[in-house]
Amino acid sequence: MTDERPGMDTPEEPTPPGRHGDEHDDAKVMAGAGDFTSGEGLVAFAGIVIVVVWVIFSIIVAEYFIAWLMLALAVAAAVLPRLNRGTVEKFHPLPTLMKVIGYAIALIGVFALVEDLRFDEFNDIGDILGGLVTYAACVMAFIGARQIKS
């Protein structure tokens, strides 16, 4: 016979020491991740990072400059998923567009790295930091483009 009395809580699984009960729950972590867990999301996030680097290092600090083509592709990568999907799909399927934009950002990033190394663009800490963050975003765009199924 079971002892079920009203008001008595059922025994729960003990929580490991130093950790709260609902901390690091995979379902909650993925639910809070939002749009940036898919391949399209990685390409969009890479575009946002490139735009932020442009604002900080090209406009405010005036140290590291990003090519206009990379900036235009980054803006497109950041904006296209936020538009009405039906409107975008009238032109071309969104996954295909994001894949092409991701690969283009990665390719332009390779050219930018070679150009920066060839012409010795890394003079100050702002140049180095802006370049490293931009190249990391280009790698992120490449990884995201590879994950997109189209």
C-alpha positions as CSV (number, residue, x, y, z in Angstrom):
1,M,0.0,0.0,0.0
2,T,1.3,3.4,-0.9
3,D,1.4,6.2,1.5
4,E,-0.1,9.1,-0.4
5,R,-1.3,11.9,1.8
6,P,-2.5,15.2,0.6
7,G,0.1,18.0,1.0
8,M,3.0,15.6,0.9
9,D,5.4,16.1,-1.9
10,T,6.7,13.2,-3.8
11,P,10.4,12.6,-3.4
12,E,12.4,14.1,-6.3
13,E,15.7,13.1,-7.8
14,P,18.5,14.6,-5.7
15,T,20.3,17.5,-7.3
16,P,24.0,17.2,-7.6
17,P,25.9,19.5,-5.2
18,G,26.7,23.0,-6.5
19,R,23.9,22.9,-9.1
20,H,20.3,24.1,-9.0
21,G,17.5,21.9,-10.1
22,D,16.7,23.5,-13.5
23,E,20.2,24.7,-14.3
24,H,21.7,23.4,-17.6
25,D,18.5,21.7,-18.8
26,D,19.1,21.1,-22.5
27,A,15.5,21.8,-23.6
28,K,15.6,25.2,-21.8
29,V,18.9,26.1,-23.2
30,M,17.9,25.3,-26.8
31,A,14.5,27.1,-26.3
32,G,16.4,30.3,-25.4
33,A,18.9,30.0,-28.2
34,G,16.4,31.4,-30.7
35,D,17.2,31.8,-34.4
36,F,21.0,31.3,-34.2
37,T,21.1,27.5,-33.8
38,S,20.5,26.7,-37.5
39,G,22.8,27.2,-40.5
40,E,20.7,30.2,-41.6
41,G,21.0,31.6,-38.1
42,L,24.8,31.3,-38.1
43,V,25.1,33.1,-41.4
44,A,22.7,35.8,-40.1
45,F,24.7,36.1,-36.8
46,A,27.9,36.4,-38.8
47,G,26.4,39.2,-40.8
48,I,25.4,41.0,-37.6
49,V,28.9,40.6,-36.2
50,I,30.5,42.0,-39.4
51,V,28.1,45.0,-39.3
52,V,29.0,45.6,-35.6
53,V,32.7,45.4,-36.4
54,W,32.2,47.9,-39.2
55,V,30.3,50.3,-36.9
56,I,32.9,50.0,-34.1
57,F,36.2,49.7,-35.9
58,S,35.5,51.6,-39.1
59,I,33.2,54.4,-38.0
60,I,33.9,55.0,-34.3
61,V,37.5,54.0,-33.8
62,A,38.6,54.4,-37.5
63,E,41.2,51.6,-37.3
64,Y,40.0,48.5,-39.3
65,F,38.1,48.9,-42.5
66,I,35.8,46.3,-44.1
67,A,35.3,46.1,-47.9
68,W,31.9,47.4,-49.1
69,L,31.0,44.1,-50.8
70,M,31.4,42.2,-47.5
71,L,29.4,44.8,-45.7
72,A,26.6,44.7,-48.2
73,L,26.5,40.9,-48.0
74,A,26.6,41.1,-44.2
75,V,23.6,43.5,-44.1
76,A,21.7,41.2,-46.5
77,A,22.5,38.2,-44.3
78,A,21.3,40.0,-41.2
79,V,18.1,41.5,-42.8
80,L,16.8,38.7,-45.1
81,P,15.7,36.3,-42.4
82,R,13.9,39.1,-40.6
83,L,11.7,40.0,-43.7
84,N,8.5,38.3,-44.6
85,R,9.5,34.8,-45.7
86,G,6.8,34.7,-48.4
87,T,8.1,37.9,-50.0
88,V,11.6,36.7,-50.0
89,E,10.6,33.3,-51.4
90,K,8.9,35.0,-54.4
91,F,12.4,36.0,-55.5
92,H,14.3,32.9,-54.5
93,P,14.2,30.3,-51.7
94,L,15.6,31.8,-48.5
95,P,17.9,28.8,-47.6
96,T,19.6,29.1,-51.0
97,L,20.1,32.8,-50.7
98,M,21.6,32.4,-47.2
99,K,23.9,29.6,-48.4
100,V,25.2,31.7,-51.3
101,I,25.6,34.8,-49.0
102,G,27.4,32.7,-46.4
103,Y,29.9,31.2,-48.9
104,A,30.4,34.7,-50.5
105,I,31.2,36.2,-47.1
106,A,33.6,33.4,-46.4
107,L,35.3,33.8,-49.8
108,I,35.6,37.6,-49.4
109,G,37.0,37.0,-45.9
110,V,39.8,34.9,-47.3
111,F,40.6,37.6,-49.8
112,A,40.5,40.2,-47.0
113,L,42.9,38.1,-44.9
114,V,45.4,37.7,-47.7
115,E,45.2,41.4,-48.6
116,D,45.6,42.5,-44.9
117,L,48.6,40.2,-44.5
118,R,50.1,41.2,-47.9
119,F,49.9,45.0,-47.2
120,D,50.7,44.8,-43.5
121,E,47.5,46.3,-42.3
122,F,47.9,45.2,-38.7
123,N,49.6,48.3,-37.1
124,D,47.5,48.9,-34.0
125,I,45.5,46.8,-31.5
126,G,42.3,48.0,-33.1
127,D,43.4,46.7,-36.5
128,I,44.3,43.3,-35.0
129,L,41.1,43.0,-32.9
130,G,38.8,44.2,-35.8
131,G,40.5,41.8,-38.2
132,L,40.3,38.8,-35.9
133,V,36.6,39.3,-35.1
134,T,35.9,39.8,-38.8
135,Y,37.7,36.6,-39.8
136,A,35.9,34.7,-37.1
137,A,32.6,35.9,-38.4
138,C,33.7,34.8,-41.9
139,V,34.5,31.3,-40.6
140,M,31.1,31.3,-38.8
141,A,29.4,32.2,-42.1
142,F,31.2,29.4,-43.9
143,I,30.2,26.9,-41.2
144,G,26.6,28.1,-41.3
145,A,26.5,27.9,-45.1
146,R,27.7,24.3,-45.0
147,Q,24.9,23.4,-42.6
148,I,22.1,24.7,-44.8
149,K,20.3,22.0,-46.7
150,S,19.1,23.3,-50.1
